[in-house]
Amino acid sequence: MSATRNEMGGERAPGDLAHGLHESAPHVPVFTGARRAELDELLTRYPQKMAALLPALWIVQEERGWVSSDAMAEVAEVLELTPAYVKGVVSFYTMYHQHPVGQHFIQVCTTSPCNVCGAEDVVNALLKHTGCEELGVTSADGKYTVIEVECLGACGFATPLMVNEKFIESVTPETVPALLASLG
Amino acid sequence: MGFPHPPHDRESVVLSKYFGDKEAIGLEGWRKRGGYVALQKALGMTPAEIVGVVKESGLRGRGGAGFPTGVKWSFMKPGDGKPHYLCCNADESEPGTFKDREIMRWTPHALVEGCAIGAYAIGAEVAYVYIRGEYTEALDRMNAACKEAYAAGILGTNAMGTGKTVHVYVHKGAGAYICGEETALMNSLEGRRGNPRIKPPFPAVAGLFGQPTTINNVETLVAVPHILNNGADWYKKFGRADNPKSTGTKLFSVCGNIQRPGNYEVAMGFPFKDFLYDLCGGPLPGRQFKAIIPGGISVPIQTREEAENSPMDYEGFVANGTMLGSGGVIVIDDAQNLVKQIARAARFFAHESCAQCTQCREGTAWTTKILERIVAGEGSTEDLDTLLEIGEQMTGKTICVLSDSCATPVKSGIEKFRGDFEALIKKKKVHMVPAQVA
Protein backbone atom coordinates (compact mmCIF):
# COMPACT_ATOMS: atom_id res chain seq x y z
CA MET A 1 0.00 0.00 0.00
CA SER A 2 1.35 3.41 -0.86
CA ALA A 3 2.46 5.63 1.98
CA THR A 4 0.40 8.65 2.89
CA ARG A 5 1.13 12.17 1.83
CA ASN A 6 1.45 12.91 5.54
CA GLU A 7 4.32 10.60 6.14
CA MET A 8 6.71 11.51 3.41
CA GLY A 9 7.82 14.15 0.98
CA GLY A 10 6.99 12.24 -2.16
CA GLU A 11 5.44 9.11 -3.51
CA ARG A 12 8.55 7.34 -4.77
CA ALA A 13 10.63 4.84 -2.87
CA PRO A 14 14.36 5.55 -3.24
CA GLY A 15 14.49 2.41 -5.31
CA ASP A 16 16.86 1.74 -8.10
CA LEU A 17 18.53 4.40 -10.19
CA ALA A 18 19.16 2.05 -13.10
CA HIS A 19 17.12 4.08 -15.56
CA GLY A 20 17.35 7.74 -16.41
CA LEU A 21 19.85 10.40 -15.48
CA HIS A 22 21.58 10.26 -12.15
CA GLU A 23 21.41 13.17 -9.80
CA SER A 24 25.20 13.47 -10.06
CA ALA A 25 25.23 14.00 -13.82
CA PRO A 26 25.74 17.66 -14.80
CA HIS A 27 22.39 19.37 -15.42
CA VAL A 28 21.64 20.22 -19.00
CA PRO A 29 19.14 23.10 -19.08
CA VAL A 30 15.62 22.13 -20.16
CA PHE A 31 14.31 25.56 -21.11
CA THR A 32 16.18 26.29 -24.31
CA GLY A 33 14.97 26.43 -27.91
CA ALA A 34 11.51 24.98 -28.50
CA ARG A 35 10.93 24.21 -24.83
CA ARG A 36 11.72 27.79 -23.86
CA ALA A 37 9.33 29.01 -26.57
CA GLU A 38 6.67 26.66 -25.25
CA LEU A 39 7.06 28.06 -21.76
CA ASP A 40 7.01 31.65 -23.06
CA GLU A 41 3.70 30.92 -24.79
CA LEU A 42 2.32 29.43 -21.58
CA LEU A 43 3.34 32.51 -19.62
CA THR A 44 1.03 34.65 -21.78
CA ARG A 45 -1.95 32.74 -20.36
CA TYR A 46 -1.51 33.85 -16.77
CA PRO A 47 -1.23 37.23 -15.04
CA GLN A 48 1.46 35.85 -12.72
CA LYS A 49 4.58 33.91 -13.62
CA MET A 50 4.18 31.47 -10.75
CA ALA A 51 1.01 30.07 -12.32
CA ALA A 52 3.18 28.46 -14.97
CA LEU A 53 4.90 26.34 -12.31
CA LEU A 54 2.91 23.12 -12.77
CA PRO A 55 3.09 23.36 -16.58
CA ALA A 56 6.86 24.05 -16.38
CA LEU A 57 7.38 21.01 -14.19
CA TRP A 58 5.43 18.93 -16.68
CA ILE A 59 7.76 20.11 -19.43
CA VAL A 60 10.74 19.02 -17.32
CA GLN A 61 9.26 15.60 -16.71
CA GLU A 62 8.34 15.12 -20.37
CA GLU A 63 11.90 16.01 -21.34
CA ARG A 64 13.82 14.13 -18.65
CA GLY A 65 11.48 11.48 -17.25
CA TRP A 66 11.74 12.93 -13.74
CA VAL A 67 12.32 16.18 -11.89
CA SER A 68 15.76 16.43 -10.34
CA SER A 69 16.86 19.01 -7.78
CA ASP A 70 18.88 20.72 -10.46
CA ALA A 71 15.83 20.90 -12.69
CA MET A 72 13.84 22.38 -9.81
CA ALA A 73 16.52 25.02 -9.43
CA GLU A 74 16.31 25.80 -13.13
CA VAL A 75 12.51 26.11 -12.97
CA ALA A 76 12.89 28.35 -9.93
CA GLU A 77 15.24 30.66 -11.78
CA VAL A 78 13.07 30.83 -14.88
CA LEU A 79 9.93 31.63 -12.89
CA GLU A 80 11.65 33.85 -10.30
CA LEU A 81 10.94 31.55 -7.38
CA THR A 82 13.23 29.86 -4.88
CA PRO A 83 14.35 26.23 -5.31
CA ALA A 84 12.90 25.45 -1.88
CA TYR A 85 9.52 26.78 -2.93
CA VAL A 86 9.57 24.70 -6.10
CA LYS A 87 10.51 21.59 -4.14
CA GLY A 88 7.65 22.25 -1.76
CA VAL A 89 5.24 22.23 -4.68
CA VAL A 90 6.82 19.25 -6.44
CA SER A 91 6.60 17.15 -3.30
CA PHE A 92 2.92 17.93 -2.82
CA TYR A 93 1.83 16.35 -6.10
CA THR A 94 2.10 12.62 -6.65
CA MET A 95 2.70 12.67 -10.39
CA TYR A 96 6.10 14.39 -10.42
CA HIS A 97 8.90 11.86 -10.06
CA GLN A 98 11.65 12.97 -7.73
CA HIS A 99 13.70 9.92 -8.67
CA PRO A 100 14.25 8.19 -11.98
CA VAL A 101 11.66 5.48 -12.63
CA GLY A 102 11.49 2.43 -14.87
CA GLN A 103 11.04 2.74 -18.60
CA HIS A 104 7.43 1.64 -18.06
CA PHE A 105 6.01 3.37 -15.01
CA ILE A 106 2.89 1.42 -14.07
CA GLN A 107 0.27 2.91 -11.74
CA VAL A 108 -2.54 0.60 -10.68
CA CYS A 109 -5.73 1.92 -9.10
CA THR A 110 -6.61 0.02 -5.93
CA THR A 111 -9.14 2.43 -4.37
CA SER A 112 -12.43 0.86 -3.16
CA PRO A 113 -14.41 0.73 -6.47
CA CYS A 114 -11.53 -1.09 -8.20
CA ASN A 115 -10.62 -2.97 -5.06
CA VAL A 116 -14.01 -4.71 -4.98
CA CYS A 117 -13.38 -5.78 -8.57
CA GLY A 118 -10.08 -7.47 -7.77
CA ALA A 119 -7.47 -4.72 -8.20
CA GLU A 120 -5.14 -6.23 -5.61
CA ASP A 121 -4.87 -9.41 -7.66
CA VAL A 122 -3.86 -7.29 -10.64
CA VAL A 123 -1.13 -5.66 -8.55
CA ASN A 124 0.20 -9.03 -7.44
CA ALA A 125 0.23 -10.33 -11.01
CA LEU A 126 2.13 -7.24 -12.14
CA LEU A 127 4.71 -7.53 -9.37
CA LYS A 128 5.24 -11.17 -10.29
CA HIS A 129 5.46 -10.81 -14.05
CA THR A 130 7.59 -7.63 -14.08
CA GLY A 131 10.05 -9.06 -11.59
CA CYS A 132 9.64 -5.91 -9.47
CA GLU A 133 8.43 -7.94 -6.50
CA GLU A 134 7.96 -4.84 -4.40
CA LEU A 135 5.87 -1.72 -4.93
CA GLY A 136 7.85 1.37 -5.89
CA VAL A 137 11.02 -0.54 -6.69
CA THR A 138 12.28 -0.58 -10.25
CA SER A 139 12.95 -4.01 -11.77
CA ALA A 140 16.59 -5.08 -12.12
CA ASP A 141 16.50 -4.53 -15.88
CA GLY A 142 15.26 -0.96 -15.39
CA LYS A 143 12.15 -1.66 -17.42
CA TYR A 144 9.36 -1.49 -14.87
CA THR A 145 8.24 0.34 -11.77
CA VAL A 146 4.85 -0.62 -10.30
CA ILE A 147 3.00 1.52 -7.78
CA GLU A 148 -0.51 1.55 -6.37
CA VAL A 149 -2.33 4.77 -7.02
CA GLU A 150 -5.50 6.32 -5.63
CA CYS A 151 -8.58 6.58 -7.86
CA LEU A 152 -7.69 7.08 -11.53
CA GLY A 153 -11.26 8.13 -12.36
CA ALA A 154 -12.02 5.12 -14.53
CA CYS A 155 -13.98 3.15 -11.94
CA GLY A 156 -16.41 1.65 -14.46
CA PHE A 157 -13.53 0.01 -16.27
CA ALA A 158 -11.93 -1.85 -13.37
CA THR A 159 -9.08 -2.44 -13.07
CA PRO A 160 -7.54 0.55 -14.85
CA LEU A 161 -3.85 1.29 -14.87
CA MET A 162 -1.56 3.83 -16.43
CA VAL A 163 1.67 2.98 -18.18
CA ASN A 164 3.50 6.28 -18.40
CA GLU A 165 0.93 8.50 -20.18
CA LYS A 166 -1.22 5.67 -21.49
CA PHE A 167 -4.44 4.45 -19.89
CA ILE A 168 -5.23 0.72 -20.04
CA GLU A 169 -8.63 -0.42 -18.79
CA SER A 170 -10.32 -3.63 -17.63
CA VAL A 171 -7.06 -5.34 -16.69
CA THR A 172 -7.30 -8.74 -14.97
CA PRO A 173 -4.51 -10.94 -13.58
CA GLU A 174 -4.95 -13.12 -16.68
CA THR A 175 -4.35 -10.27 -19.12
CA VAL A 176 -1.21 -9.01 -17.37
CA PRO A 177 1.37 -11.14 -19.26
CA ALA A 178 0.02 -10.09 -22.68
CA LEU A 179 -0.18 -6.49 -21.53
CA LEU A 180 3.46 -6.49 -20.47
CA ALA A 181 4.51 -8.19 -23.71
CA SER A 182 2.76 -5.45 -25.70
CA LEU A 183 4.83 -2.76 -23.94
CA GLY A 184 8.04 -4.16 -25.37
CA MET B 1 -26.08 6.94 -22.69
CA GLY B 2 -24.87 4.05 -20.59
CA PHE B 3 -21.51 4.27 -22.26
CA PRO B 4 -19.84 1.92 -23.13
CA HIS B 5 -23.26 0.25 -23.48
CA PRO B 6 -25.89 1.31 -26.01
CA PRO B 7 -28.38 3.82 -24.63
CA HIS B 8 -31.25 2.36 -22.64
CA ASP B 9 -34.69 3.56 -23.69
CA ARG B 10 -35.40 4.86 -20.21
CA GLU B 11 -32.40 7.19 -20.26
CA SER B 12 -32.82 10.89 -21.10
CA VAL B 13 -29.85 11.38 -23.34
CA VAL B 14 -28.81 15.02 -23.67
CA LEU B 15 -25.21 15.51 -22.55
CA SER B 16 -24.09 11.99 -23.39
CA LYS B 17 -25.76 11.76 -26.81
CA TYR B 18 -22.44 11.60 -28.65
CA PHE B 19 -20.40 9.45 -26.28
CA GLY B 20 -18.61 6.90 -28.45
CA ASP B 21 -19.19 8.94 -31.64
CA LYS B 22 -15.71 9.66 -33.00
CA GLU B 23 -16.93 12.25 -35.46
CA ALA B 24 -18.25 14.41 -32.61
CA ILE B 25 -14.72 14.94 -31.27
CA GLY B 26 -13.50 17.34 -33.95
CA LEU B 27 -14.83 20.82 -34.71
CA GLU B 28 -16.35 19.98 -38.08
CA GLY B 29 -18.31 17.04 -36.69
CA TRP B 30 -19.30 19.03 -33.64
CA ARG B 31 -20.68 21.88 -35.73
CA LYS B 32 -22.75 19.37 -37.71
CA ARG B 33 -24.24 18.29 -34.42
CA GLY B 34 -25.30 21.79 -33.48
CA GLY B 35 -22.09 22.93 -31.85
CA TYR B 36 -21.44 26.62 -31.08
CA VAL B 37 -24.96 27.74 -32.02
CA ALA B 38 -25.56 28.50 -28.34
CA LEU B 39 -22.32 30.46 -27.99
CA GLN B 40 -23.20 32.60 -31.00
CA LYS B 41 -26.58 33.24 -29.42
CA ALA B 42 -25.05 33.94 -26.00
CA LEU B 43 -22.61 36.51 -27.33
CA GLY B 44 -25.60 38.43 -28.70
CA MET B 45 -27.25 38.49 -25.27
CA THR B 46 -26.25 40.49 -22.21
CA PRO B 47 -24.53 38.58 -19.41
CA ALA B 48 -27.50 39.33 -17.16
CA GLU B 49 -29.89 37.76 -19.69
CA ILE B 50 -27.83 34.56 -19.76
CA VAL B 51 -27.67 34.42 -15.98
CA GLY B 52 -31.44 34.90 -15.92
CA VAL B 53 -32.10 31.94 -18.21
CA VAL B 54 -29.75 29.69 -16.26
CA LYS B 55 -31.35 30.75 -12.98
CA GLU B 56 -34.80 30.06 -14.38
CA SER B 57 -33.75 26.60 -15.61
CA GLY B 58 -32.99 25.44 -12.07
CA LEU B 59 -29.56 24.08 -13.09
CA ARG B 60 -27.53 23.20 -9.99
CA GLY B 61 -23.84 22.37 -9.59
CA ARG B 62 -23.05 18.84 -10.71
CA GLY B 63 -19.73 18.55 -8.89
CA GLY B 64 -21.31 17.59 -5.59
CA ALA B 65 -22.57 20.64 -3.70
CA GLY B 66 -25.64 21.26 -5.86
CA PHE B 67 -25.52 25.05 -5.55
CA PRO B 68 -27.81 26.82 -8.06
CA THR B 69 -25.59 27.81 -10.98
CA GLY B 70 -27.46 30.95 -11.99
CA VAL B 71 -27.33 32.24 -8.43
CA LYS B 72 -23.58 31.55 -8.27
CA TRP B 73 -23.08 33.45 -11.50
CA SER B 74 -25.15 36.36 -10.22
CA PHE B 75 -22.58 36.95 -7.45
CA MET B 76 -20.19 38.16 -10.14
CA LYS B 77 -20.54 41.79 -11.15
CA PRO B 78 -19.47 42.34 -14.75
CA GLY B 79 -18.12 45.84 -15.30
CA ASP B 80 -16.68 46.30 -11.81
CA GLY B 81 -13.32 47.11 -13.35
CA LYS B 82 -11.62 43.95 -12.10
CA PRO B 83 -10.50 40.98 -14.16
CA HIS B 84 -12.88 38.07 -13.59
CA TYR B 85 -12.06 34.40 -14.01
CA LEU B 86 -13.97 31.23 -14.69
CA CYS B 87 -12.44 27.97 -13.51
CA CYS B 88 -13.83 24.75 -14.84
CA ASN B 89 -13.29 22.01 -12.29
CA ALA B 90 -12.25 19.00 -14.36
CA ASP B 91 -10.18 17.47 -11.56
CA GLU B 92 -12.70 14.64 -11.27
CA SER B 93 -11.18 12.49 -8.53
CA GLU B 94 -14.04 11.43 -6.31
CA PRO B 95 -13.83 7.64 -6.21
CA GLY B 96 -16.71 6.19 -8.19
CA THR B 97 -17.01 9.16 -10.54
CA PHE B 98 -15.92 9.13 -14.19
CA LYS B 99 -18.53 11.16 -16.05
CA ASP B 100 -16.49 14.30 -16.78
CA ARG B 101 -13.83 12.10 -18.29
CA GLU B 102 -16.29 10.82 -20.92
CA ILE B 103 -17.63 14.33 -21.57
CA MET B 104 -14.11 15.55 -22.33
CA ARG B 105 -13.07 12.46 -24.27
CA TRP B 106 -16.07 12.43 -26.61
CA THR B 107 -17.41 15.96 -26.66
CA PRO B 108 -14.50 18.31 -25.85
CA HIS B 109 -16.06 21.13 -27.88
CA ALA B 110 -19.19 20.94 -25.72
CA LEU B 111 -17.01 21.91 -22.76
CA VAL B 112 -15.16 24.62 -24.69
CA GLU B 113 -18.54 26.09 -25.62
CA GLY B 114 -19.89 25.80 -22.07
CA CYS B 115 -16.77 27.50 -20.69
CA ALA B 116 -16.95 30.29 -23.24
CA ILE B 117 -20.61 30.99 -22.42
CA GLY B 118 -19.95 30.78 -18.69
CA ALA B 119 -16.99 33.15 -18.91
CA TYR B 120 -18.95 35.70 -20.90
CA ALA B 121 -21.90 35.45 -18.50
CA ILE B 122 -19.77 36.33 -15.47
CA GLY B 123 -17.79 39.06 -17.20
CA ALA B 124 -14.60 37.02 -17.52
CA GLU B 125 -12.32 37.07 -20.52
CA VAL B 126 -10.42 33.98 -19.41
CA ALA B 127 -11.60 30.50 -18.46
CA TYR B 128 -9.18 27.89 -17.16
CA VAL B 129 -10.08 24.22 -17.43
CA TYR B 130 -8.21 22.46 -14.64
CA ILE B 131 -7.98 18.80 -15.68
CA ARG B 132 -6.46 16.13 -13.44
CA GLY B 133 -3.06 15.03 -14.72
CA GLU B 134 -4.07 11.39 -15.03
CA TYR B 135 -6.71 12.18 -17.68
CA THR B 136 -4.20 12.13 -20.52
CA GLU B 137 -6.71 11.41 -23.25
CA ALA B 138 -9.12 14.08 -22.02
CA LEU B 139 -6.21 16.53 -21.86
CA ASP B 140 -5.16 15.77 -25.43
CA ARG B 141 -8.70 16.16 -26.75
CA MET B 142 -9.38 19.36 -24.82
CA ASN B 143 -6.09 20.87 -25.99
CA ALA B 144 -6.90 19.91 -29.57
CA ALA B 145 -10.43 21.34 -29.28
CA CYS B 146 -9.13 24.67 -27.94
CA LYS B 147 -6.61 24.84 -30.75
CA GLU B 148 -9.33 24.23 -33.33
CA ALA B 149 -11.60 26.79 -31.68
CA TYR B 150 -8.87 29.45 -31.77
CA ALA B 151 -8.03 28.67 -35.40
CA ALA B 152 -11.71 28.99 -36.33
CA GLY B 153 -12.07 32.33 -34.54
CA ILE B 154 -14.48 30.91 -31.98
CA LEU B 155 -12.11 31.84 -29.15
CA GLY B 156 -9.71 34.77 -28.95
CA THR B 157 -9.99 38.54 -28.97
CA ASN B 158 -12.77 38.56 -31.55
CA ALA B 159 -14.83 35.56 -30.46
CA MET B 160 -17.15 34.47 -33.29
CA GLY B 161 -16.70 37.86 -34.93
CA THR B 162 -18.41 39.73 -32.10
CA GLY B 163 -15.37 41.72 -31.00
CA LYS B 164 -15.61 40.11 -27.56
CA THR B 165 -12.65 38.43 -25.88
CA VAL B 166 -13.01 34.85 -24.67
CA HIS B 167 -10.02 32.69 -23.87
CA VAL B 168 -10.21 29.07 -22.78
CA TYR B 169 -6.99 27.53 -21.50
CA VAL B 170 -6.37 23.97 -20.37
CA HIS B 171 -4.32 23.57 -17.18
CA LYS B 172 -2.97 20.14 -16.26
CA GLY B 173 -3.04 19.00 -12.63
CA ALA B 174 -0.38 16.76 -11.17
CA GLY B 175 -2.05 14.22 -8.93
CA ALA B 176 -3.95 15.42 -5.87
CA TYR B 177 -7.59 14.65 -5.00
CA ILE B 178 -7.80 17.77 -2.89
CA CYS B 179 -7.37 19.99 -5.96
CA GLY B 180 -11.00 19.19 -6.75
CA GLU B 181 -11.88 21.39 -3.77
CA GLU B 182 -12.48 24.78 -5.34
CA THR B 183 -10.07 26.88 -3.30
CA ALA B 184 -7.35 24.23 -3.50
CA LEU B 185 -7.88 24.19 -7.24
CA MET B 186 -7.26 27.92 -7.37
CA ASN B 187 -4.10 27.60 -5.29
CA SER B 188 -2.88 24.82 -7.56
CA LEU B 189 -3.59 26.90 -10.65
CA GLU B 190 -1.58 29.74 -9.15
CA GLY B 191 1.42 27.42 -8.81
CA ARG B 192 1.04 26.58 -5.12
CA ARG B 193 0.56 23.45 -3.10
CA GLY B 194 -3.08 22.42 -3.29
CA ASN B 195 -4.10 23.54 0.18
CA PRO B 196 -7.71 24.71 0.51
CA ARG B 197 -8.22 28.32 1.59
CA ILE B 198 -10.30 29.60 4.46
CA LYS B 199 -13.64 31.04 3.37
CA PRO B 200 -14.60 33.87 3.49
CA PRO B 201 -13.52 35.53 1.33
CA PHE B 202 -15.52 33.49 -1.15
CA PRO B 203 -14.19 33.05 -4.66
CA ALA B 204 -16.74 35.49 -6.10
CA VAL B 205 -15.08 38.21 -4.00
CA ALA B 206 -11.43 37.15 -4.03
CA GLY B 207 -10.63 33.97 -5.90
CA LEU B 208 -8.05 33.13 -8.53
CA PHE B 209 -5.19 35.65 -8.48
CA GLY B 210 -7.20 37.51 -5.82
CA GLN B 211 -9.90 38.44 -8.33
CA PRO B 212 -13.63 37.59 -8.55
CA THR B 213 -13.86 33.98 -9.68
CA THR B 214 -16.51 31.37 -10.37
CA ILE B 215 -15.78 27.65 -10.28
CA ASN B 216 -18.10 25.26 -12.10
CA ASN B 217 -18.01 21.53 -12.72
CA VAL B 218 -17.63 20.14 -16.25
CA GLU B 219 -21.13 18.63 -16.35
CA THR B 220 -22.68 21.90 -15.16
CA LEU B 221 -21.02 23.90 -17.92
CA VAL B 222 -21.88 21.47 -20.72
CA ALA B 223 -25.56 21.68 -19.74
CA VAL B 224 -25.62 25.44 -20.36
CA PRO B 225 -25.56 25.41 -24.21
CA HIS B 226 -28.54 23.02 -24.20
CA ILE B 227 -30.44 25.35 -21.87
CA LEU B 228 -29.76 28.37 -24.08
CA ASN B 229 -30.75 26.45 -27.21
CA ASN B 230 -33.92 24.87 -25.86
CA GLY B 231 -35.01 27.22 -23.11
CA ALA B 232 -35.36 27.02 -19.37
CA ASP B 233 -38.84 25.49 -19.57
CA TRP B 234 -37.56 22.60 -21.65
CA TYR B 235 -34.84 21.90 -19.07
CA LYS B 236 -37.25 22.07 -16.14
CA LYS B 237 -39.38 19.31 -17.65
CA PHE B 238 -36.72 16.77 -16.72
CA GLY B 239 -37.49 15.94 -13.13
CA ARG B 240 -40.21 14.89 -10.71
CA ALA B 241 -43.40 16.91 -11.00
CA ASP B 242 -43.52 17.13 -7.21
CA ASN B 243 -39.94 18.36 -6.82
CA PRO B 244 -39.15 21.55 -8.75
CA LYS B 245 -35.85 21.94 -6.87
CA SER B 246 -34.01 19.34 -8.95
CA THR B 247 -34.25 19.87 -12.69
CA GLY B 248 -32.59 18.57 -15.82
CA THR B 249 -30.71 15.43 -16.63
CA LYS B 250 -27.87 13.98 -14.56
CA LEU B 251 -25.03 11.69 -15.50
CA PHE B 252 -24.47 8.86 -13.07
CA SER B 253 -21.27 6.82 -13.17
CA VAL B 254 -21.81 3.27 -12.01
CA CYS B 255 -19.05 0.96 -10.82
CA GLY B 256 -18.23 -1.93 -8.52
CA ASN B 257 -20.04 -5.26 -8.38
CA ILE B 258 -22.77 -4.77 -10.99
CA GLN B 259 -23.58 -6.24 -14.40
CA ARG B 260 -23.18 -3.17 -16.60
CA PRO B 261 -20.94 -0.48 -15.14
CA GLY B 262 -20.79 2.74 -17.14
CA ASN B 263 -22.24 6.23 -17.43
CA TYR B 264 -26.00 6.65 -17.56
CA GLU B 265 -27.95 9.85 -18.09
CA VAL B 266 -31.39 10.03 -16.54
CA ALA B 267 -33.89 12.72 -15.67
CA MET B 268 -33.67 13.96 -12.10
CA GLY B 269 -35.90 11.89 -9.83
CA PHE B 270 -35.50 8.59 -11.70
CA PRO B 271 -36.27 5.64 -9.37
CA PHE B 272 -32.95 4.30 -8.06
CA LYS B 273 -34.23 0.72 -7.88
CA ASP B 274 -35.14 0.68 -11.57
CA PHE B 275 -31.81 2.31 -12.33
CA LEU B 276 -29.82 -0.37 -10.55
CA TYR B 277 -31.73 -3.38 -11.85
CA ASP B 278 -33.16 -2.30 -15.19
CA LEU B 279 -30.54 0.05 -16.63
CA CYS B 280 -27.45 -1.40 -14.98
CA GLY B 281 -28.57 -5.04 -15.06
CA GLY B 282 -28.59 -5.78 -11.34
CA PRO B 283 -26.08 -7.84 -9.35
CA LEU B 284 -23.60 -10.33 -10.74
CA PRO B 285 -24.84 -13.94 -11.01
CA GLY B 286 -25.33 -15.62 -7.66
CA ARG B 287 -24.76 -12.45 -5.69
CA GLN B 288 -26.76 -9.69 -4.04
CA PHE B 289 -26.07 -6.02 -3.53
CA LYS B 290 -24.96 -5.46 0.03
CA ALA B 291 -24.07 -1.78 0.28
CA ILE B 292 -24.52 1.12 -2.09
CA ILE B 293 -22.82 4.51 -2.09
CA PRO B 294 -24.83 6.69 -4.48
CA GLY B 295 -22.78 9.88 -4.83
CA GLY B 296 -19.06 9.17 -4.68
CA ILE B 297 -17.21 7.76 -1.71
CA SER B 298 -17.70 10.88 0.44
CA VAL B 299 -21.45 10.37 0.95
CA PRO B 300 -23.12 8.10 3.51
CA ILE B 301 -23.10 4.41 2.65
CA GLN B 302 -26.49 2.70 2.50
CA THR B 303 -27.96 -0.75 2.77
CA ARG B 304 -29.56 -2.12 -0.38
CA GLU B 305 -33.05 -1.66 1.05
CA GLU B 306 -32.43 1.99 1.96
CA ALA B 307 -30.87 2.81 -1.39
CA GLU B 308 -33.60 1.27 -3.47
CA ASN B 309 -36.19 3.70 -2.09
CA SER B 310 -34.48 6.85 -3.32
CA PRO B 311 -35.62 8.98 -6.22
CA MET B 312 -32.37 10.06 -7.91
CA ASP B 313 -32.27 13.78 -7.22
CA TYR B 314 -30.77 16.12 -4.65
CA GLU B 315 -33.77 16.02 -2.31
CA GLY B 316 -34.57 12.34 -2.92
CA PHE B 317 -31.21 11.11 -1.73
CA VAL B 318 -31.12 13.50 1.23
CA ALA B 319 -34.57 12.36 2.36
CA ASN B 320 -33.17 8.83 2.46
CA GLY B 321 -30.15 9.77 4.53
CA THR B 322 -27.47 10.17 1.90
CA MET B 323 -26.54 12.59 -0.89
CA LEU B 324 -26.50 12.87 -4.67
CA GLY B 325 -22.90 14.11 -4.46
CA SER B 326 -21.04 13.70 -7.71
CA GLY B 327 -23.34 10.95 -8.99
CA GLY B 328 -20.72 8.25 -8.63
CA VAL B 329 -22.66 5.09 -7.75
CA ILE B 330 -20.46 2.48 -6.04
CA VAL B 331 -22.02 -0.94 -5.62
CA ILE B 332 -20.57 -3.47 -3.18
CA ASP B 333 -21.97 -6.98 -3.11
CA ASP B 334 -22.17 -9.79 -0.57
CA ALA B 335 -18.94 -11.38 -1.79
CA GLN B 336 -16.92 -8.48 -0.37
CA ASN B 337 -15.46 -7.80 3.04
CA LEU B 338 -17.22 -4.49 3.60
CA VAL B 339 -15.03 -3.46 6.52
CA LYS B 340 -11.95 -3.88 4.36
CA GLN B 341 -13.50 -1.60 1.75
CA ILE B 342 -14.35 1.04 4.35
CA ALA B 343 -10.75 0.81 5.58
CA ARG B 344 -9.59 1.23 2.00
CA ALA B 345 -11.78 4.31 1.65
CA ALA B 346 -10.25 5.75 4.82
CA ARG B 347 -6.77 5.09 3.46
CA PHE B 348 -7.71 7.02 0.36
CA PHE B 349 -8.53 10.06 2.48
CA ALA B 350 -5.40 9.65 4.60
CA HIS B 351 -3.33 9.64 1.44
CA GLU B 352 -5.12 12.62 -0.02
CA SER B 353 -5.28 14.84 3.08
CA CYS B 354 -3.30 18.02 2.39
CA ALA B 355 -2.36 17.82 6.07
CA GLN B 356 -2.83 21.47 7.00
CA CYS B 357 -5.62 20.86 9.55
CA THR B 358 -4.78 18.71 12.57
CA GLN B 359 -8.18 17.00 12.77
CA CYS B 360 -7.84 15.78 9.22
CA ARG B 361 -4.12 14.98 9.17
CA GLU B 362 -4.31 12.98 12.39
CA GLY B 363 -7.90 11.82 12.07
CA THR B 364 -7.61 10.26 8.64
CA ALA B 365 -4.36 8.50 9.59
CA TRP B 366 -5.66 7.11 12.89
CA THR B 367 -8.98 6.08 11.39
CA THR B 368 -7.10 4.12 8.75
CA LYS B 369 -4.77 2.48 11.27
CA ILE B 370 -7.61 1.38 13.52
CA LEU B 371 -9.73 0.07 10.63
CA GLU B 372 -6.81 -1.86 9.15
CA ARG B 373 -6.15 -3.34 12.56
CA ILE B 374 -9.75 -4.53 12.71
CA VAL B 375 -9.50 -6.00 9.22
CA ALA B 376 -6.36 -7.86 10.28
CA GLY B 377 -8.38 -9.51 13.04
CA GLU B 378 -6.71 -7.54 15.81
CA GLY B 379 -9.49 -5.13 16.67
CA SER B 380 -11.16 -4.62 20.02
CA THR B 381 -14.75 -3.73 20.88
CA GLU B 382 -13.67 -0.26 22.07
CA ASP B 383 -12.28 0.44 18.62
CA LEU B 384 -15.73 1.14 17.22
CA ASP B 385 -16.43 3.79 19.85
CA THR B 386 -12.99 5.26 19.26
CA LEU B 387 -13.65 5.45 15.53
CA LEU B 388 -16.97 7.21 16.09
CA GLU B 389 -15.35 9.61 18.54
CA ILE B 390 -12.55 10.43 16.10
CA GLY B 391 -15.15 10.85 13.38
CA GLU B 392 -17.00 13.35 15.54
CA GLN B 393 -13.80 15.34 15.99
CA MET B 394 -13.21 15.27 12.24
CA THR B 395 -16.59 16.67 11.30
CA GLY B 396 -17.27 20.38 10.81
CA LYS B 397 -13.95 21.47 12.28
CA THR B 398 -11.60 21.89 9.34
CA ILE B 399 -10.97 24.29 6.44
CA CYS B 400 -12.49 21.95 3.85
CA VAL B 401 -14.68 18.85 4.01
CA LEU B 402 -12.09 16.17 3.18
CA SER B 403 -11.95 15.37 6.87
CA ASP B 404 -15.74 15.07 7.09
CA SER B 405 -15.70 12.93 3.96
CA CYS B 406 -13.39 10.41 5.61
CA ALA B 407 -15.59 10.22 8.69
CA THR B 408 -18.80 9.76 6.68
CA PRO B 409 -18.33 6.22 5.30
CA VAL B 410 -16.86 5.09 8.63
CA LYS B 411 -19.72 6.49 10.70
CA SER B 412 -22.45 5.29 8.34
CA GLY B 413 -20.65 1.97 7.88
CA ILE B 414 -20.55 1.27 11.60
CA GLU B 415 -24.16 2.38 12.04
CA LYS B 416 -25.51 0.19 9.26
CA PHE B 417 -23.16 -2.78 9.19
CA ARG B 418 -22.06 -3.01 12.81
CA GLY B 419 -22.39 -6.78 12.68
CA ASP B 420 -19.64 -7.02 10.07
CA PHE B 421 -17.25 -5.05 12.27
CA GLU B 422 -18.11 -7.03 15.37
CA ALA B 423 -17.70 -10.32 13.54
CA LEU B 424 -14.17 -9.32 12.52
CA ILE B 425 -13.39 -8.15 16.02
CA LYS B 426 -14.57 -11.44 17.43
CA LYS B 427 -12.48 -13.09 14.72
CA LYS B 428 -15.53 -14.74 13.30
CA LYS B 429 -15.65 -15.14 9.59
CA VAL B 430 -18.08 -12.76 7.91
CA HIS B 431 -20.54 -14.60 5.71
CA MET B 432 -19.44 -14.23 2.13
CA VAL B 433 -20.39 -16.10 -1.00
CA PRO B 434 -17.37 -17.34 -2.94
CA ALA B 435 -16.01 -14.57 -5.14
CA GLN B 436 -15.35 -16.88 -8.08
CA VAL B 437 -19.08 -17.27 -8.79
CA ALA B 438 -18.83 -14.60 -11.49
Interface residues (C-beta under 8 A of the other chain):
Chain A: M1 S2 A3 T4 R5 N6 R45 Y46 P47 Q48 M50 A51 A52 L53 L54 P55 L57 W58 L79 L81 G88 V89 F92 Y93 T94 M95 Y96 Q107 T110 T111 S112 P113 N115 V116 C117 G118 V149 E150 C151 L152 G153 A154 C155 G156 F157 A158 M162 E165 K166 F167
Chain B: P83 E92 S93 E94 P95 G96 T97 F98 R101 V126 R132 G133 E134 Y135 T136 E137 H167 Y169 H171 K172 G173 A174 G175 A176 Y177 S188 L189 E190 G191 R192 R193 G194 F209 S253 V254 C255 G256 N257 P261 G262 N263 I297 G328 I330 I332 D333 Q336 K340 Q341 R344 A345 R347 F348 A350 H351 E352 S353 C354 A355 R361 T364 A365 T368 A435
